Amino acid sequence: METGDKEKIETAAVTSVGAGVGGYGGATVGVLELAAATGNVTGISASLAIGVGAAAGALAFFFGYKAYRHFVNRKA
């Protein structure tokens, strides 16, 4: 396995974990929205909160991993 392929696999794994963590956070917000149920909150807005949470988590973990790799490679 080449080094580039290994880095791509690691990046995909970290991004997947970030999406999972963000999805759980988004699900919490979505459930709280539905529990508040002021009448204008629907399943669509709860789903949107989950999706946004997953995307935000994936991006945060992706850029965090890239920053980590940058600092590790700089020291080596």
Buried (B, 14 or more C-beta within 10 A) or exposed (E): EEEEEEEEEEBEEBBEBBBBBBBEBBBEBBEEBBEEEEEEBEEEEBEBBBBBBBBBBBBBBBEEBEEEBEEEEEEE
